[in-house]
Amino acid sequence: MKKRITAAILAAAMVFSLTACSGNNAQETKVSETQDRTADDTQNEAVEQEAGNPAGKEPVTLRFSWWGGENRHNATMAAVEAFEKEYPWITVECEYSSWDGWTDKVATQLAGGTAPDLMQINWNWLYQFSSDGSKFVDLNEYKDIISLDNWSESNLEAMTVGGKLQGVPISITGKLPMYNKTTFDKAGVPVPTSFEELRAAGKAFKEKLGDDYYPLAEEGYERMIWMVMYLQEKYGKEWIKDLQVNYTVEEVTDGMNWINSLEEDHVFPEISTIAGDGAENFLSNKKWMDGHYAGLTEYDSNVQEIADSLDEGQELVLGEFPTDLGPNGAGMSKVSQGFAITETSEHKEEAALLLEYITSNETGVKLMGAERGTVCNTAAKKILEDEGILGGMTLEGNQKVLDFCQYTFDPNFENSALKERTGVYYEVFDNLSAGADPAEMAQYLIDSINDVNAANPY
């Protein structure tokens, strides 16, 4: 497509935030919590519901889940609260957390039939969890509620798997370098625009700032992104073709050696150094927050969260995609995230109403904002642009991705057996950083990816 191998699934659900977002009293709670009500309270509530619900509809409770940072949580809950005011017979329980462990949580829910009614999903989950269309509803069945015309045909095709439109896309995204300009200024070097400038920055950081300062700090998955970009620029081939890695062992070994050279030139710290920092995640790593690690590679849709994670006085800027490794196009983009209604939902029409509200309704769109990146829903994009909500680095980063990336992610590139912290990418690059033979790691990576593709054909 142009433009050992099992990830452990948690036996028990993670503890994560569950919020009942209702009217003016949105608050964090647990599913098991109940609120005692007196007979008078219940009677007053019934009177209020009758006044706000002249149609006399039966009360419905939906569950809606997503992952993200604090800004995304707040924006989404505000939109949910507004939705509940417009549809007073519907109560929405919001379930949300950070990304860590979220895929395992979703896998457990979908396998056990306990998934929420409406879910924020990753695009590749359609292939990983619902390649036969069994987990998510065909949204074409709700086109009288959901404004599907607000998405391009190609956007909807990307979400059509197993003969069903299993979700609607939120945005198109890709990973790009982001740098702490404050640290580069301190080192007296410009923010790099090429691989050679990146190497020069590594040398300058070490000489002028010390051994614990680095222009970039990347772990397994991001090192994989950089290596594939290197190979694409040099050899001019898509990463996967016909469910097989489209590069020879010798070519992938070349990529492994190139990644090692970035450690040797003080561009990356060793992975053991990052692990030794003891941070729960990269954005909470003090060395990133204070500028010792002066760069990372992240999705353009997360740029605001990245900027907010830095200490006061640190300035985040978007980097350029380096193009000095060869004459060939490179880079991969994908559907960033989507929204999907689960087949186990007992209230699919109400879930469709909520989906429509947060993706196409003017009030809902404004409240949701750009916390999930540059939206590809045409009506929502115009609303956000007219309001001045969509702009700045979020829009700039997305444009950089769309301009640069020549390939799309294959559906299994982010399969949890490969991408998650217990997956192959981390295993390979952890071992490579620790001194493993590049050729052996290249063979293992190729074999592992081919096995995942064989087990998950598309």
N, C-alpha and C positions, 0 to 999 in steps of 0.2 A: 504494500500500500504506500503510494507516494505521499507527497507533501510531507537423610537427606532432604526433597522438593516439596515439603508440606509445611505450611505456616501453622503454628499451633493456634488452635481456636480455644478461647477461654472457656473453661467448663462452667464458669458462673459469670453472670453479668457483672460488668464493672459498676462501681458506685459513681453515678454521675447526676448532674442537676436535672431535676424534674420540676417544671414550673407550671402551676395552674394559672393561666393568664385569663382573668375574667374581669370585665368592666374596668373600674378604676382601681382594682385591688389586685394587681399582678404581683405575685410574690413567689419566692423559691420554696418548694415543698417536696416531699417524697410521695410516691404513688400510694404508699400504704397509709399516709396521713388522712384523717378525716376531721372535719370540723363539726363540733357539737353545735346543734342549733336548737333553740327553744321552739315551742309550738308557735309563738307569736312571730318569731323570725321567719319560720317557714311560711306562715300565712301571708306576711308582708311581702316575701319574695314572690309568692304566687300572684299577688295583686300587681306587683311591679312587672312581672313577666307578661301578664295579660295585657297591661298597658303598652308594653314595648313589643308585644307579639300578637297583633290583632288577628293574625291568621290562625292562632291557637295551635301552633305546631308542637309536636312532642319534643321535649328537651333531648338534645344529642350532645354527647361528649366525644371529642376527637383527640387523638394523640398526634403530635407533630414533633419530629426530631431533626436536629441538625448538629453540626460541629462547627467550631470556629473560635474566635477571640471575643473579648468583652464587648467590643464595638458591634460586632455582628449579633451577639446575643441581645444587646439592648435594642438595636434597630428592629430585629425580628419580633421581639416581644411587644414593641410599640405597635407594629403592624398587626399583630395578633389581637391586641387589645382593641384597636380600632375596628377590626373585623367583627369581634364579638358585639360591639355596640351596634353595628349594622345588621348583624344576624343574632339577635339576643337569645334565641333558643339554642344556640350552639356555644358550648364551652370547649376551650382548647387547652389541653394539658401539654406544656412545652417541655421537651426532653433535650438537653444540650450539654455539651462538654467540649474540651479541647480535642485535638485530633488523636492524641496518643491512645492506642487501644480501641479506637472507634470501629475499625473494620472488623475486629474480632467480635465486638459487641453486636454489630449488625448481622454478622454471619450466624451468631447464636440465635438472634431473634427470628431471622428469616427461616432458619432450619426448624425452629420450634413453633412457628406459627404465632409468635408473640410480637411481631413488628408493629410499629405505630401505623396509623392510617395514612399519614402523609410523611414522606421522608425526603430530606436532602440526600442525594446519592452521588457517588462517583460514577462517571460514565462507564468505566470498565466493569462495574458491578453487574451491569446488565448481562455481560458475557460470563462473568465469574459465578454469579448466583442465579441468573434467570435466562440462560441461553435458550431455554425451551419456552420462555414466556410465562412460566408458572408462578412467579413471585409478584409481578406487578401488572396492574390493570392496563388494558389497551385504551389509551386516552381518546382515541377516535370515537369511542362509545360515549364520550362526554363532550363532544364538540359543540353541543348546544349550550354548554356552560363555560367551557374553556375556549378562549379566543385563539385557536391554533393558527389562524391566518397571520398572527403577529410574529410568527417565526418563519424563516425561509424554508423552502423545501429541503435544502441540503442540511439545515440544522435538525429538522425533524427526522430525516433519513438516518442521521447519526445516532438517534435514539430509538430507531426501529430495529429490534432484535427478536428473533423467533417469530417473525411475522406480525409483531405487535408494536405499536408506538408506546413504549413502556415508560416514557418520561418526557419532560420538556427540558431543553438545555437552559442553563442560566447564562453562561458566557463561554467564549472560546479563549483559551489561555495557553501559556507556555512558561517555562522557567527562564529567567534571565538574571544576569549578575546585578547585584545591588551593593553599593559601597558606602562606607562611612568616610565622607569627604574630610571630616575633621582630622582623622588620623593620617590620611594621605597628605594633607597640608602640613601636618606636624613633621612628617618625614621629608617634606620638600619635593614630592614627586606628584605628577598629575594623576588623576583617576585614569586607569588604563583603558585604552581602546583597542589594543592588540595583545596577542600572546607575548610578544617580545617585551612590550611595556609592562605586562604583568610580571614577567621574570625579572625585569629591571627593578620593579617595585619590591619584589621579594628581597633582593640584595640590599636595597636602600633601607628597608624596614629593619633588617638585621643589623646593619652598620650604624644607623642613626637612632633607632628606637630600642633595639635590644632583641635578644633571642626569642622573647615571648610575644612579639608582634608579628602578625602575618597579614598579607593582603587579602587572602581568602581562607576560610575554614570550612571544609566540606567532609561529609561522611559518605557512607556507602552509596546511597541512591544518587546523590548529587555528583559523586565521582563517576558514576555510570553515565549520567547526563553529559558531563564534560568529555568522557572518553568517546561516546557515540558521536558527539559534535566534531571531535578531532578526526575520527574515522570518516565521517561523511564529507568533511571538507577536503580531506586528503584523497579518498578513493572514489567519492561521488556515487555512493550506493545507498539505497534504503537499508535500514537495519534488519528488517525481517521480510522475507519473500517466500510465499507458499509455505507458511508456518515453520520456516527454518531460518536460523541466523544466516544472513546473506554475506558474511565475511569469513575468510579462512582463519584457521588457527594462527597462522603467521601474521595476518593483519590484526587480529585481536591482541596478539602478543605485542605487536608494535604499539597498540593503544595502551596496554598495561605498562610498558616501559615509559611511555610518555607521561602517564599519571605519576609513576615513580620519580620522573625527572622534576615534576612540580614540587614534590616533597624535598628533593635534593637541592633545589634552588630556592628554598624557603618561601615558596608561594603558599603551600598548605602546611599546617602542622601534621605530625603523625597522628593517626587516629587514636592511638593510645594516649596521646596528650589531651585530646578532646574528651575522651572517656574519663581521664583522670580529673577533669574539672568538676565532675560530680553533679552537673546540672541536670535537672529533670528533662529539660528540652533545650534546644539551641537558643531560643529567644530569651530564656531565663538564665543563660550562661553569662556570668559577670564579665567574662573576657569579651563577649560580643557587645554587651550593653555599654561597656566603658571604652571600647575601641581597640582593644588589643587584637581582636579578630576584626579586621576592617572590611570584610566582604563576605557575602554568601550568595547562593543561587536559589531563587525562590519564584513561585508563580506570581505573575503580575497582579492577579486578583487579591493577593495578600499584602500588597505594598503598604497600605496604611497600618496594618498590624505590625509590619516590620519596622516602620518608622517610629511607631509608638513604643516599641520595645527598647529603644536606645535611651541612655541616660540624657538628662537635660544638658544642652550644649553640644550634643553630637548631631551632625547633619547627614541624613541619608540622601544619596543621589542614585539615580538609575544608571547602570553601566551600559556599554555598547557590546554587542556580540562581536567578538574578535573574528576576523576573516582572513588572517594572514597565514593559514596553514595550507591553502590550496585554492584552486580556482572554482571549486564546486560549492553549490548551495548546501546548506546544512540546517539543523534545528528542527525540533518537532513541537507541534501544537496539538491541542485536543479540546474536546468539550470539557470545560472546567468542572462543572457540577451540574446536577439537574434536580428536578423535583419529580417524585413518582408516588403514585397511590398503590398501596399494597393490595393484593388479591384477598388477603385475610380481613381487610377492613369491612366492618358491618355498616359503615356509613359512607359509601363511596361518593354519593352525590354531594354530601356536605363537605367531604374532603376536596372534591372538585371545585366547590365554591371558594374554599380557602386558597387553593392553588391559583385560581383565577384572580382572587383579590390581591395576592402578594406579587403577582407577575404582570397584571394588566390594568388593574384598577388604579386610578390616579392617586387616590389617598394612600393605598397600600404600597404602590411603587415608590412614592416620595418617602414614606417611612422606612421602607427596606433600604433605600439609598443605593450606594455603590459598594456595600460591604462585602459583596461576593464578586467584585470586579466589574468590568464593562459589560453590561447586559447585552444579549443578542436579540431579545424581544424588541422589535422595532418600535412599538408604541411606548414601551417603558423607557427605551433609550432616548426618545424625543422628549418625554416628560422630564427625565433627569437632566438632559442638556438644557432645556428651556428654563429649568429651575436653578441652573448653575451647580447642581449636585454632582454631575458627572464631569470630571475634568481633572486637572492637576496630574500628579504622578500616576494615578490609577489609569487614566486614559492614555497618558504618554507611554506607560509600560506596555499596555495592551497593543498600542500601535507599533511599538518596536517589535513585539512578538509576531504580529501579523505580517509585518514587512519582511522580517528575516526568515522565519521558519518555512522550509521548503517541503517538509514531510509532516504527516500526522502520526501520532502514537498508534502502534498496533494495539488491538484490544487487550492483549495479555502483557503489555510492557509493565503495567502497574499491578499485575496479579499479585495478591498478597504473598504467595509463595516466593516471589522475587523481590518485591519492594519493601515489605515490612521489615522491622528491625531484626526479626528472626529469619529473614529470607536470604535468598542467594546473593543479591547485590551486596548486602552488608557482610555476609560470610566471605565473599571473594575479596572485597577491598580491605576488610579488616586483616585478612591473612596476607594480602599483598603488601600492605603497609608494615606488617610485622616481619617481612622478609621472605615470603613464599615465592616459589619460582614462577615468573610471569607466564611462561608457556603452559605450565600445569594449571594455573588459574584460568588462562584463556580457554583451555580445553574443557575445564569443569564448567565455566560459565556458558559456553556454547551448548554443551550436553544438557545442562540444567534447563536452559531456556527452551531448547527443542523438546525436552520432556514435558514441560509445562504446556507448550503449544499442542503437543500431541494429546494431552489429557483434556485440553480445553479448545477444541477446534472451533473455527468461526468462518 
